[in-house]
Amino acid sequence: MKLFYSKLACILIIASTSITYSFASDSSLGKKDNHSGLKLNQTASNTCSTSHLYSQKSNSALMDRTLTQKECDTIILNDGKTIRVNIKSTSESDVRYTNCENDDTLELIISKNDIKAIQYANGTFEFVKHKSAEDEFKEEQRTHQKEKAARLEEKAVLLERGGTLYENSIYGSFAFGLVMGSGTIFYERIFGKNSSEDNLMFYAKIGMGMMATWDSDGNYVLGQIGMLTGNRSHHFESGIGMLHFYKGFLVDDYKGSPMGKISASIGYRYQRPQGHFIFRTGVGWPEAPCYVSLGISF
């Protein structure tokens, strides 16, 4: 367009010069005036040539700048400002990009709430739809319902496959026999979840209690490690650990004897996966000779 106007101006200048020259000739101003008209015409022609050359150079520079300009994506913000970027990825909530102007490799993040539209380097537009407060609330509700359904489904699968037991338990044990009996309270922690193949679990427990015989009694503390097997509600259990009598006549009775240092048990346990009730029975020491336990898991 600039080149067009430049040529038009040159044509007008040359035409004006020709008219002036003709008028000078008709007025018989002589050779001097005729020579002046020719000189004026030549000056106008040189001016047009210079103007045309300048226009060509300007257009060439403009084309060079256009060709060398980088192809970038453009982020249009809500306030109308634009950012020239290289978009790396987009999600429902944000856009990840790098700076296009200075070849920066630092990846930045901008929320889609701040974006009105995106113009990609290939010329396509993407207008960002902003969520209303009502839409966000509904989406949160849907997410919460999905999470709740997933938890219920996971629990159902665990129950169907035998699942896992609650990790913490407290139970009391009463042991009885012909010449002795004992009572013990335990805290137990399961630290090995059941596997998908053999449902093997491990536990550690501590307890304190009292034992009585026909002619003696004593108080003790103990600690055991053991294992549970079985999937669903019925389990085999066994454990072994240390025993210490700290009060009563049994301190002297079992002094130096393995009976005063070792505790053990083996038996049956009923504990339903994700259930709270515990029932135990078996044989052991100091739960001797047979024991029955009731407790809760959590």
C-alpha positions in Angstrom: 0.0 0.0 0.0 2.9 2.4 0.8 4.4 1.6 -2.6 1.2 2.4 -4.3 0.9 5.9 -2.7 4.6 6.5 -3.5 4.1 5.8 -7.2 1.0 8.0 -7.3 2.9 10.9 -5.7 5.7 10.5 -8.3 3.1 10.6 -11.2 1.6 13.8 -9.8 5.0 15.5 -9.4 6.1 14.6 -13.0 2.7 15.7 -14.4 3.0 19.0 -12.5 6.5 19.5 -13.7 5.5 18.9 -17.3 2.7 21.4 -17.1 5.1 24.0 -15.7 7.6 23.3 -18.4 4.9 23.6 -21.2 3.8 26.9 -19.7 7.4 28.2 -19.7 7.8 27.2 -23.4 4.6 28.9 -24.4 5.6 32.1 -22.7 8.8 32.2 -24.8 11.1 32.5 -21.9 14.0 31.5 -24.0 16.6 28.8 -23.8 17.4 29.6 -20.2 13.9 29.0 -19.1 13.7 25.9 -21.3 16.8 24.6 -19.7 15.4 25.3 -16.2 12.2 23.3 -17.1 14.3 20.3 -18.1 16.3 20.6 -15.0 13.1 20.7 -12.9 11.7 17.7 -14.7 14.9 15.8 -14.0 14.8 16.7 -10.3 11.3 15.4 -10.0 12.3 12.2 -11.7 15.2 11.7 -9.3 12.9 12.4 -6.3 10.5 9.7 -7.4 13.3 7.2 -8.0 14.6 7.9 -4.5 11.2 7.6 -3.0 10.6 4.3 -4.8 13.9 2.9 -3.6 13.2 3.9 0.0 9.8 2.2 -0.2 11.4 -1.0 -1.6 13.9 -1.0 1.3 11.2 -0.4 3.9 9.1 -3.3 2.5 12.1 -5.5 2.3 13.0 -4.8 6.0 9.4 -5.4 7.0 9.4 -8.8 5.2 12.7 -9.7 6.8 11.3 -9.0 10.3 8.2 -11.0 9.4 10.2 -14.0 8.2 12.5 -14.0 11.2 9.7 -13.7 13.7 9.3 -16.9 15.8 6.1 -18.9 15.6 4.7 -18.8 19.1 1.5 -19.6 20.9 -0.4 -16.7 22.4 -2.2 -16.7 25.7 -4.9 -14.0 26.0 -5.6 -13.1 29.6 -8.9 -12.0 31.0 -7.7 -8.3 31.1 -6.8 -8.4 27.4 -3.0 -8.7 27.9 -1.2 -11.3 25.8 1.8 -13.6 26.5 3.8 -15.1 23.7 4.7 -18.7 24.8 5.5 -22.2 23.8 2.7 -24.3 25.3 3.9 -27.7 26.6 0.7 -29.2 28.0 -2.8 -28.2 29.1 -5.1 -29.8 31.7 -8.6 -29.0 33.0 -7.2 -26.5 35.5 -3.9 -25.0 34.1 -1.5 -24.5 31.2 2.2 -25.3 31.3 4.4 -23.2 29.1 7.9 -21.7 28.4 8.7 -18.2 27.3 8.9 -17.9 23.5 10.7 -14.6 23.3 14.0 -15.6 24.9 14.1 -19.4 24.5 13.8 -19.9 28.3 13.6 -23.5 29.3 12.0 -22.8 32.6 8.5 -24.3 32.6 5.8 -22.1 34.1 2.2 -22.7 35.1 -0.8 -20.5 34.7 -4.3 -21.2 35.9 -7.1 -21.4 33.3 -9.2 -19.1 35.5 -6.8 -16.3 34.4 -7.0 -17.1 30.7 -9.7 -15.9 28.2 -8.4 -17.7 25.1 -5.4 -19.4 23.5 -4.2 -18.7 20.0 -1.9 -21.5 18.8 0.9 -21.0 16.4 -1.1 -22.7 13.6 -3.8 -20.1 13.9 -6.4 -22.0 15.7 -8.2 -20.5 18.7 -9.3 -22.2 22.0 -11.7 -20.2 24.2 -11.5 -21.2 27.9 -14.7 -21.9 29.6 -14.7 -20.8 33.2 -16.5 -22.8 35.8 -19.1 -21.1 38.0 -19.2 -21.5 41.8 -22.2 -23.9 41.3 -20.3 -26.0 38.8 -17.3 -26.3 41.1 -19.5 -27.3 44.0 -21.2 -30.0 41.9 -17.8 -31.3 40.7 -16.6 -31.5 44.3 -19.8 -33.4 45.2 -19.2 -35.8 42.4 -15.6 -36.4 43.4 -16.6 -37.0 47.0 -19.3 -39.5 45.9 -16.8 -41.3 43.7 -14.3 -41.5 46.5 -16.9 -42.8 48.9 -18.1 -45.5 46.3 -14.4 -46.5 45.8 -13.9 -47.0 49.6 -17.1 -49.1 49.9 -16.1 -51.2 46.9 -12.6 -51.7 48.3 -14.1 -52.8 51.6 -16.5 -55.2 49.9 -13.6 -56.7 48.0 -11.6 -57.1 51.2 -14.5 -58.8 52.9 -15.1 -61.1 49.9 -11.4 -62.1 49.7 -10.9 -62.4 53.5 -9.5 -58.8 53.7 -7.3 -57.5 56.4 -7.8 -57.4 60.2 -7.7 -54.2 62.3 -4.2 -53.6 63.4 -4.8 -52.9 67.1 -6.3 -55.2 69.7 -6.9 -55.4 73.4 -8.1 -58.6 75.0 -8.3 -60.4 78.3 -7.3 -64.0 78.8 -8.3 -66.4 81.5 -6.4 -69.7 81.9 -7.5 -72.6 84.1 -6.4 -76.0 85.1 -6.5 -78.5 88.0 -3.8 -77.0 90.1 -3.3 -73.5 88.7 -5.0 -70.6 86.9 -4.0 -67.2 85.5 -5.5 -64.0 84.2 -3.7 -61.7 81.6 -4.6 -58.5 79.8 -2.9 -57.9 76.4 -2.3 -55.2 73.9 -1.5 -56.5 70.4 -0.4 -54.8 67.2 -0.5 -56.5 63.8 2.4 -55.2 61.7 2.3 -57.5 58.7 -0.7 -57.4 56.4 -2.0 -60.6 55.0 -0.7 -61.5 51.5 -2.9 -62.4 48.6 -1.7 -65.9 48.6 -1.5 -67.4 52.1 -2.9 -64.6 54.2 0.1 -64.6 56.6 0.3 -61.9 59.2 2.7 -61.1 62.1 2.0 -59.5 65.4 3.7 -58.3 68.6 2.0 -58.1 72.0 2.7 -57.2 75.5 0.8 -58.2 78.6 0.7 -58.3 82.4 -1.2 -60.6 84.7 -1.3 -62.8 87.8 -0.9 -66.6 88.3 -2.0 -68.7 91.3 -1.3 -72.3 92.3 -2.4 -74.3 95.3 0.2 -72.9 97.5 1.8 -69.9 95.7 1.0 -66.9 93.5 2.8 -64.2 91.6 2.6 -61.3 89.2 4.3 -61.2 85.8 4.8 -59.2 82.6 5.5 -60.7 79.2 6.1 -59.9 75.6 5.6 -62.1 72.5 5.9 -62.0 68.7 3.9 -64.4 66.6 2.0 -65.1 63.4 -1.6 -65.5 62.3 -2.7 -67.5 59.3 -6.0 -67.9 57.5 -8.1 -65.7 55.3 -11.6 -64.6 56.3 -12.6 -65.1 60.0 -10.9 -68.2 61.3 -7.2 -68.1 62.1 -4.4 -70.2 63.5 -2.1 -68.3 65.9 1.2 -69.1 67.6 3.7 -66.9 69.5 6.7 -67.0 71.7 8.5 -64.5 73.9 9.9 -63.5 77.2 8.3 -63.8 80.7 9.3 -62.1 83.9 7.8 -62.7 87.4 8.3 -59.5 89.5 6.2 -60.1 92.6 5.0 -63.0 94.8 6.2 -66.4 95.8 6.5 -67.5 92.2 9.5 -65.2 91.8 11.5 -67.6 93.9 9.7 -70.7 92.7 10.7 -70.1 89.1 14.0 -68.4 89.7 16.6 -69.9 87.4 14.0 -72.0 85.6 13.0 -71.6 81.9 9.4 -71.5 83.2 10.2 -68.1 84.7 11.7 -66.7 81.5 9.8 -68.0 78.5 6.2 -67.4 77.4 4.4 -69.2 74.5 1.0 -69.9 73.1 -0.7 -71.8 70.3 -4.3 -71.9 69.4 -7.4 -70.8 67.4 -8.6 -67.2 66.9 -11.9 -65.9 65.5 -11.5 -62.4 64.2 -13.5 -61.2 61.2 -11.9 -58.9 58.6 -12.9 -55.3 59.4 -14.7 -56.7 62.5 -14.1 -55.6 66.1 -14.8 -58.8 68.1 -12.0 -61.3 69.0 -12.2 -64.7 70.5 -9.2 -66.9 71.3 -8.6 -70.3 72.8 -5.7 -72.6 73.0 -2.8 -73.7 75.3 0.2 -71.8 76.5 2.4 -70.5 79.2 1.7 -68.6 81.5 -1.8 -68.9 80.0 -1.7 -72.5 81.4 -2.7 -75.0 80.7 -5.7 -73.8 78.5 -6.9 -70.3 77.9 -10.0 -68.5 76.7 -9.8 -64.8 75.5 -12.3 -62.1 74.6 -11.4 -58.7 73.3 -11.9 -56.0 70.7 -9.8 -54.8 67.7 -9.7 -51.3 66.2 
